[in-house]
Amino acid sequence: MNPTITAFERSPDGGRGLARDTRVRWAIEEVGQPYAVRRVSFKAMKQPAHLALHPFGQIPTFEDGDLALFETGAIVLHIAERHPGLLPKDPNARARAITWMFAALNTVEPPILDREQTPYVVGDKPWCAELLPLLDDRVRHRLRQLSAHLGHSEWLDGAFSAGDLMMVSVLLRLKSLALLEEFPNLKAYLARGEARPAYQRAFAAQLLVNAGKPPAD
């Protein structure tokens, strides 16, 4: 049987590819494996059946035989370790690629999420307008560091890896802001990730779900 992932029945982002199932879809597409999708509503995500797969009631989950996983980092790493294409064979390069996965999720994404969510959470507060520039500076600081490391390279550490997949997925959240315009190499890096055929297939698949069409197995 093919592995099954869960996705929003209808994503809050309207199909822009920011929901985290897109990261898992992309990883599976990169390694050329078929998969199935089970769509879940917000109500179903809080029911016992889904909570047994994801104790925090979120998506995505990943089921393959008697294995059930949650958290995109863990799922992508699982896929990358079991199929060629997302992790280098050299042990040291492999370790560095995994390090970049953690860096994307633990170092770069948190300030981006804070900046993205603040207007929705406290946008009605009189001090929100003063807070946003400070949050912009936090994001800008991380982008400056990432830009310095990337330099003129195509990817973060040699060939494209799961580290790039995760980092590009995180940077996608900045498309609605102008901050990436300050870092042309990061903007080009993001465009290279989006241009990959596997990403295009993953994006198209999640877009069909948000258009109300059944996903292909």
Contacts in CASP RR format, 6 or more apart in sequence:
PFRMAT RR
TARGET T0000
AUTHOR 0000-0000-0000
METHOD contacts of the structure
MODEL  1
MNPTITAFERSPDGGRGLARDTRVRWAIEEVGQPYAVRRVSFKAMKQPAH
LALHPFGQIPTFEDGDLALFETGAIVLHIAERHPGLLPKDPNARARAITW
MFAALNTVEPPILDREQTPYVVGDKPWCAELLPLLDDRVRHRLRQLSAHL
GHSEWLDGAFSAGDLMMVSVLLRLKSLALLEEFPNLKAYLARGEARPAYQ
RAFAAQLLVNAGKPPAD
1 65 0 8 1.000
2 33 0 8 1.000
2 34 0 8 1.000
2 35 0 8 1.000
2 36 0 8 1.000
2 217 0 8 1.000
3 28 0 8 1.000
3 33 0 8 1.000
3 35 0 8 1.000
3 36 0 8 1.000
3 62 0 8 1.000
3 63 0 8 1.000
3 64 0 8 1.000
3 65 0 8 1.000
4 35 0 8 1.000
4 36 0 8 1.000
4 37 0 8 1.000
4 38 0 8 1.000
4 62 0 8 1.000
4 63 0 8 1.000
4 64 0 8 1.000
5 21 0 8 1.000
5 24 0 8 1.000
5 25 0 8 1.000
5 28 0 8 1.000
5 35 0 8 1.000
5 36 0 8 1.000
5 37 0 8 1.000
5 38 0 8 1.000
5 60 0 8 1.000
5 61 0 8 1.000
5 62 0 8 1.000
5 63 0 8 1.000
5 75 0 8 1.000
6 21 0 8 1.000
6 37 0 8 1.000
6 38 0 8 1.000
6 39 0 8 1.000
6 40 0 8 1.000
6 50 0 8 1.000
6 53 0 8 1.000
6 54 0 8 1.000
6 59 0 8 1.000
6 60 0 8 1.000
6 61 0 8 1.000
7 19 0 8 1.000
7 21 0 8 1.000
7 37 0 8 1.000
7 38 0 8 1.000
7 39 0 8 1.000
7 40 0 8 1.000
7 59 0 8 1.000
7 60 0 8 1.000
7 206 0 8 1.000
7 209 0 8 1.000
7 215 0 8 1.000
8 19 0 8 1.000
8 21 0 8 1.000
8 39 0 8 1.000
8 40 0 8 1.000
8 42 0 8 1.000
8 59 0 8 1.000
8 209 0 8 1.000
8 210 0 8 1.000
9 39 0 8 1.000
9 40 0 8 1.000
9 41 0 8 1.000
9 42 0 8 1.000
9 44 0 8 1.000
9 209 0 8 1.000
10 209 0 8 1.000
10 210 0 8 1.000
10 212 0 8 1.000
11 17 0 8 1.000
11 18 0 8 1.000
11 19 0 8 1.000
11 206 0 8 1.000
11 209 0 8 1.000
11 210 0 8 1.000
12 19 0 8 1.000
13 19 0 8 1.000
14 210 0 8 1.000
15 206 0 8 1.000
15 207 0 8 1.000
15 209 0 8 1.000
15 210 0 8 1.000
16 175 0 8 1.000
17 172 0 8 1.000
17 203 0 8 1.000
17 206 0 8 1.000
17 207 0 8 1.000
18 172 0 8 1.000
18 173 0 8 1.000
19 59 0 8 1.000
19 206 0 8 1.000
20 58 0 8 1.000
20 59 0 8 1.000
20 60 0 8 1.000
20 72 0 8 1.000
21 37 0 8 1.000
21 59 0 8 1.000
21 60 0 8 1.000
21 206 0 8 1.000
22 169 0 8 1.000
22 202 0 8 1.000
22 203 0 8 1.000
22 206 0 8 1.000
23 72 0 8 1.000
23 73 0 8 1.000
23 76 0 8 1.000
23 165 0 8 1.000
23 166 0 8 1.000
23 169 0 8 1.000
24 60 0 8 1.000
24 62 0 8 1.000
24 72 0 8 1.000
24 75 0 8 1.000
24 76 0 8 1.000
24 79 0 8 1.000
25 35 0 8 1.000
25 201 0 8 1.000
25 202 0 8 1.000
25 205 0 8 1.000
25 206 0 8 1.000
26 165 0 8 1.000
26 169 0 8 1.000
26 198 0 8 1.000
26 199 0 8 1.000
26 202 0 8 1.000
27 75 0 8 1.000
27 76 0 8 1.000
27 79 0 8 1.000
27 80 0 8 1.000
27 86 0 8 1.000
27 162 0 8 1.000
27 165 0 8 1.000
28 35 0 8 1.000
28 79 0 8 1.000
28 202 0 8 1.000
29 197 0 8 1.000
29 198 0 8 1.000
29 199 0 8 1.000
29 201 0 8 1.000
29 202 0 8 1.000
30 85 0 8 1.000
30 86 0 8 1.000
30 165 0 8 1.000
30 196 0 8 1.000
30 198 0 8 1.000
31 79 0 8 1.000
31 80 0 8 1.000
31 83 0 8 1.000
31 84 0 8 1.000
31 85 0 8 1.000
31 86 0 8 1.000
32 83 0 8 1.000
32 198 0 8 1.000
33 79 0 8 1.000
33 83 0 8 1.000
34 217 0 8 1.000
35 217 0 8 1.000
36 215 0 8 1.000
36 217 0 8 1.000
37 205 0 8 1.000
37 209 0 8 1.000
37 215 0 8 1.000
37 217 0 8 1.000
39 209 0 8 1.000
39 215 0 8 1.000
40 50 0 8 1.000
40 59 0 8 1.000
44 50 0 8 1.000
45 54 0 8 1.000
45 57 0 8 1.000
45 58 0 8 1.000
45 59 0 8 1.000
46 57 0 8 1.000
50 57 0 8 1.000
50 61 0 8 1.000
51 57 0 8 1.000
52 68 0 8 1.000
53 61 0 8 1.000
53 63 0 8 1.000
53 68 0 8 1.000
53 70 0 8 1.000
54 61 0 8 1.000
54 70 0 8 1.000
55 70 0 8 1.000
56 70 0 8 1.000
58 70 0 8 1.000
60 70 0 8 1.000
60 72 0 8 1.000
60 75 0 8 1.000
61 68 0 8 1.000
61 69 0 8 1.000
61 70 0 8 1.000
62 68 0 8 1.000
62 69 0 8 1.000
62 70 0 8 1.000
62 75 0 8 1.000
62 78 0 8 1.000
63 69 0 8 1.000
69 75 0 8 1.000
69 78 0 8 1.000
72 105 0 8 1.000
72 166 0 8 1.000
73 101 0 8 1.000
73 105 0 8 1.000
73 166 0 8 1.000
76 86 0 8 1.000
76 101 0 8 1.000
76 162 0 8 1.000
76 165 0 8 1.000
76 166 0 8 1.000
77 98 0 8 1.000
77 101 0 8 1.000
77 162 0 8 1.000
79 86 0 8 1.000
80 86 0 8 1.000
80 87 0 8 1.000
80 161 0 8 1.000
80 162 0 8 1.000
81 87 0 8 1.000
86 97 0 8 1.000
86 161 0 8 1.000
86 162 0 8 1.000
86 165 0 8 1.000
87 94 0 8 1.000
87 97 0 8 1.000
87 98 0 8 1.000
87 161 0 8 1.000
87 162 0 8 1.000
88 94 0 8 1.000
88 97 0 8 1.000
88 159 0 8 1.000
88 161 0 8 1.000
93 157 0 8 1.000
93 158 0 8 1.000
96 157 0 8 1.000
97 157 0 8 1.000
97 161 0 8 1.000
97 162 0 8 1.000
97 163 0 8 1.000
98 162 0 8 1.000
98 163 0 8 1.000
100 156 0 8 1.000
100 157 0 8 1.000
100 161 0 8 1.000
100 162 0 8 1.000
100 163 0 8 1.000
100 164 0 8 1.000
100 166 0 8 1.000
100 167 0 8 1.000
101 162 0 8 1.000
101 163 0 8 1.000
101 166 0 8 1.000
103 167 0 8 1.000
104 163 0 8 1.000
104 166 0 8 1.000
104 167 0 8 1.000
104 169 0 8 1.000
104 170 0 8 1.000
105 166 0 8 1.000
105 170 0 8 1.000
107 142 0 8 1.000
108 142 0 8 1.000
108 146 0 8 1.000
108 167 0 8 1.000
108 170 0 8 1.000
108 171 0 8 1.000
109 170 0 8 1.000
109 173 0 8 1.000
111 135 0 8 1.000
111 138 0 8 1.000
111 139 0 8 1.000
111 141 0 8 1.000
111 142 0 8 1.000
112 139 0 8 1.000
112 142 0 8 1.000
112 170 0 8 1.000
112 171 0 8 1.000
112 173 0 8 1.000
112 174 0 8 1.000
113 173 0 8 1.000
114 135 0 8 1.000
114 138 0 8 1.000
115 132 0 8 1.000
115 135 0 8 1.000
115 136 0 8 1.000
115 138 0 8 1.000
115 139 0 8 1.000
115 177 0 8 1.000
116 173 0 8 1.000
116 176 0 8 1.000
118 128 0 8 1.000
118 131 0 8 1.000
118 132 0 8 1.000
118 135 0 8 1.000
119 128 0 8 1.000
119 132 0 8 1.000
122 128 0 8 1.000
122 131 0 8 1.000
136 177 0 8 1.000
136 179 0 8 1.000
139 174 0 8 1.000
139 177 0 8 1.000
139 179 0 8 1.000
140 179 0 8 1.000
140 182 0 8 1.000
143 179 0 8 1.000
143 180 0 8 1.000
143 182 0 8 1.000
143 183 0 8 1.000
143 186 0 8 1.000
144 183 0 8 1.000
146 167 0 8 1.000
146 183 0 8 1.000
146 186 0 8 1.000
147 183 0 8 1.000
147 185 0 8 1.000
147 186 0 8 1.000
149 156 0 8 1.000
150 156 0 8 1.000
150 185 0 8 1.000
150 186 0 8 1.000
150 189 0 8 1.000
151 185 0 8 1.000
152 185 0 8 1.000
154 160 0 8 1.000
154 189 0 8 1.000
154 192 0 8 1.000
155 161 0 8 1.000
155 164 0 8 1.000
155 189 0 8 1.000
155 192 0 8 1.000
156 163 0 8 1.000
156 164 0 8 1.000
156 167 0 8 1.000
160 193 0 8 1.000
160 196 0 8 1.000
164 193 0 8 1.000
168 189 0 8 1.000
168 190 0 8 1.000
168 193 0 8 1.000
168 194 0 8 1.000
168 199 0 8 1.000
171 180 0 8 1.000
171 186 0 8 1.000
171 189 0 8 1.000
171 190 0 8 1.000
172 190 0 8 1.000
172 194 0 8 1.000
174 180 0 8 1.000
175 190 0 8 1.000
180 186 0 8 1.000
180 187 0 8 1.000
180 190 0 8 1.000
181 187 0 8 1.000
193 199 0 8 1.000
194 200 0 8 1.000
194 203 0 8 1.000
205 215 0 8 1.000
205 216 0 8 1.000
208 214 0 8 1.000
208 215 0 8 1.000
208 216 0 8 1.000
209 215 0 8 1.000
END
